[in-house]
C-alpha cells in the first residue's frame, strides 16, 4: 500500500514539475484546469493557451427600403495587389464561384468574359450578382428541387445568429434549393454592407468562419477555410479588401449549402 502511495505521489510531483505528457497538453485541458486550479498551475501542467474569442458585433438593422442607395455611396476597404497576383486570384475566384454557385465547371469563354469584367474595374460582388441573376441560374431556380431539411435547419440558424432575422421553416421547406441559397447569401451581403466599420465586418466574418470550420470543415479543401480559430479568420479579414471578404463569405456559404443538399 505504501509503495502504491509513493508511486502516486512521485507521479503527481513529476507532472507538477515537468508537466503533463504531450498528448494531454491540449487547449481543452488547459481551459478546464484553469477553472479549477488557476492559470499559473494550469500553464505549468499543460502549457499556455490563448483564448480564441472574438466578440460577435451587434447585428445591424437592415433597411427594408429597397430603393435606398446608401450602400452604393459607402466606400469599401481596398488593398493594393500586384497586377499579376490580382489576375491569378481573380481567376481562382471565378472558377470556384461558378462551381459553388451553379455546381459546374466554368467554360473558357465564360472565364474570359468574367476576367474581362474584373480587369476593367468590376467587383467580385458584381460578378456574383450577374451570375445569380442570369438565365442559367434562373433555370436552376425553376427546377422541382426543394431545399432539404438540413439546408432549412442551417438557413434558420444562420439567419437568426448572423442576420438577426427569423423565418418560417415551412416556407423555406417549400422553396427551391437554389432560391434559398440566393436569398440567404443576399442577406449575408446586406449585413456586411450594413456594418459601419471594417472591424465589425471582420469580427462578424471571423465568427461565421469559425462556426463553418468547426461544423462543416469537410466541405472545404483549403486549410485556410478549415482553420477553427476565430482570431485567425479575423486577422485574415482585417488584411484583405472588403470585396475579398464578401467573395469568401459567398464561396463558403454556397459550398456548405451544396453539401447539405447532398449535391
Buried (B, 14 or more C-beta within 10 A) or exposed (E): EEEEEEEEEEEEEEBEEEBBEEEBBBEEBBBEBBEEEEEEEBBBBBBEBEEBEBEBBEBBEBEEEEEEEEEEEEEBBEEEBEEEEBBEBBBEBBBBBBBBBBBEEBEEEBBEBBBEBBEEEBBBBBBBBBBBEEEEBEEBBEEEBBBBEBBBBBBBEBBEEBBBEEBEEEEBBEBBBBBBBBBBBBBBBBBBBBBEEBEBBBBBBBBBBBBBBEEBEEBBEEEEBBBBBBBBBBEBBBEBBBBBBBBBBBBBBBBBBBBBBEE
